[in-house]
Amino acid sequence: MHETVAHGHRPVLLDDVVELCATLPGALVVDGTLGRGGHAAALLERGVRLVGLDRDPDAIAAVRARLGPEVELHQAPFSRIPELLGERRADAVLLDLGVSSPQIDTASRGFSFRNDGPLDMRMDPTSGEPVSAWLEHVDDTELADVLFRLGEERQSRRIARAILAARPIHTTGQLADIVAKTIGRGDGRIHPATRTFQALRMVINDELGQLDAALRAIPELLAPGGRFVVIAFHSLEDRAVKQAFRTLAGEGGPVDFKGQPLTSPRFRLVERRARKGEERDPTNPRARSARLRALERLP
Ligand SMILES: C[S@@+](CC[C@H](N)C(=O)[O-])C[C@H]1O[C@@H](n2cnc3c(N)ncnc32)[C@H](O)[C@@H]1O
């Protein structure tokens, strides 16, 4: 744990992740979102066997340097966990969704409206298209819909029109200026382009599609007693996790005349309520909007 903190950023909900995932020494734990490897390092300190993934090649290089050559790491999206695990069954799978601080802070990755860089935002820059290219062929209805749905941006139509009129857009600075000029500075609490950047990042990385694939496949990969732990930062993601976990735990399914479920569920919720970052980890600014939920496979 000392090593994890020494790296400057305390991983979000670290104690909760260790408590829920490192249940026994030698447990097989999959970290599907390594980032800079903070959770992974703490889990390894507890003696688990780790399989780590990140779709970002820079994350894999940094974690390889940090954790050494012995640990099993894959540069891959977490939708590929089933194929990478093969016949193995996991005692825990962790997904800490979204982007990492190094991704945001590195201007050349194009995630930041504060540091000017190429308008890219791909977590894996070796596949798919950057935001700048996507904006060249999207139409204004689709763009407005993405900004509204994924960014919860109320001025989505105005922003979409302004973006399309200003194309081509090559840099994060250009995009941030277009949004700020279109909707003004707001109340100054957050940068006016925050919601637009979030929405574009989510669409370009198909983040909801990735989560949906994981929610379908991962519960089946758990060993008896194994846990699936997800930390979400976006209300749409947290809602998807909550609904999927409740359904798997047998809630909302058919019941008999006494109200008992007709089929016995194979999973249970570790807790009904999400663990909230701002309550569990009040000193960590990155944890503010975090929601952790955990599902357990019954023995
Ligand atoms: C919030 S950070 C994780 C931080 C990490 N838990 C730590 O302790 O440093 C999210 C990471 O997940 C990765 N990521 C996001 N979506 C992914 C996906 N679908 N497949 C694989 N990696 C993903 C990002 O590239 C990023 O490095």
The ligand as a Gaussian input file, in Angstrom:
#p B3LYP/6-31G(d) Opt

LIG

0 1
 C       -9.559000       5.216000     -14.071000
 S       -8.194000       4.498000     -14.925000
 C       -7.761000       3.150000     -13.911000
 C       -6.843000       3.505000     -12.781000
 C       -6.276000       2.304000     -12.073000
 N       -7.305000       1.543000     -11.395000
 C       -5.166000       2.671000     -11.133000
 O       -5.190000       2.210000      -9.976000
 O       -4.254000       3.387000     -11.538000
 C       -8.975000       3.720000     -16.274000
 C       -8.045000       2.954000     -17.204000
 O       -8.868000       2.028000     -17.885000
 C       -8.492000       1.965000     -19.223000
 N       -9.686000       1.559000     -19.948000
 C      -10.846000       2.240000     -20.074000
 N      -11.719000       1.529000     -20.790000
 C      -11.105000       0.363000     -21.101000
 C      -11.512000      -0.796000     -21.808000
 N      -12.725000      -0.902000     -22.356000
 N      -10.640000      -1.822000     -21.888000
 C       -9.405000      -1.744000     -21.331000
 N       -8.953000      -0.655000     -20.681000
 C       -9.804000       0.379000     -20.551000
 C       -8.001000       3.330000     -19.572000
 O       -7.099000       3.261000     -20.654000
 C       -7.346000       3.775000     -18.257000
 O       -5.972000       3.481000     -18.278000

